[in-house]
Every structure is written in structure tokens, then in C-alpha cells.
């Protein structure tokens, strides 16, 4: 059973930055698209960003475009989420998700596309 482990969450002031990290235990991210979702307090889980296995395809929610960057280092078996210019609206539990894909360029935006999930890491942005 693959488990994903997120790290890097915490408390940051508005305008600040954080970098989240996602790494799998049990196997590598081989041939896997990876995404970040988040769940703000009292709201449903929402898509943030996704990256294909090759890294050549990335997708972003409109709310984070230009501020967040997803990247991956397949040699280190790690996916990153760099979050800049953060606002209190970014406060949420952030989840890493992964799914094996046939195509190296696939990246998905729906929760039901992913079958491996992490436990989440809390990100809080103070005003």
C-alpha cells in the first residue's frame, strides 16, 4: 500500500511563503501524476495544482496562478509546492494525491482521478 507523506506546513504571515513537500512511502512516484488539493475550514476539498509524470504538464486553479508553483524531482522521488504571496484565503489542510498514468503528460484536476492520498498538512496564513 502506497502512502504519501506531506511536510512543510505551518503558520505564515500574509505575503509570506511556504514550500510543501510530498514523498511516497512504499514505492516510487514512477509513472504517476501528482496533485495538491486543499480543504479550507468548513469547505469542501478543492483542486490546487497538478503535475504530470514527465513534469511537462502542469495545471493550476485560477486562485493560485502566478503565486504557487508545482515541481517534481523524480530522482529524489519528491514533489514540491512552492507557495508565494500567500493570503489568509490560502488557509487550509493541504493534501498530496497521486495516480499511476499511462501517458507521461497526463495531469488531472478532480479528486476522483487520484487513488493515493496523504494525511494532509495544515497551512495557516495570518493577516
C-alpha positions, 0 to 999 in steps of 0.5 A: 500500500502506497502512502504519501507523506506531506511536510512543510506546513505551518503558520505564515504571515500574509505575503509570506511563503511556504514550500510543501513537500510530498514523498511516497512511502512504499514505492516510487512516484514512477509513472504517476501524476501528482496533485495538491488539493486543499480543504479550507475550514468548513469547505469542501476539498478543492483542486490546487495544482497538478503535475504530470509524470514527465513534469511537462504538464502542469495545471493550476486553479485560477486562485493560485496562478502566478503565486504557487508553483508545482515541481517534481524531482523524480530522482529524489522521488519528491514533489514540491509546492512552492507557495508565494504571496500567500493570503489568509484565503490560502488557509487550509489542510493541504493534501498530496494525491497521486495516480499511476498514468499511462501517458507521461503528460497526463495531469488531472484536476478532480479528486476522483482521478487520484487513488493515493492520498496523504494525511494532509498538512495544515497551512495557516496564513495570518493577516 
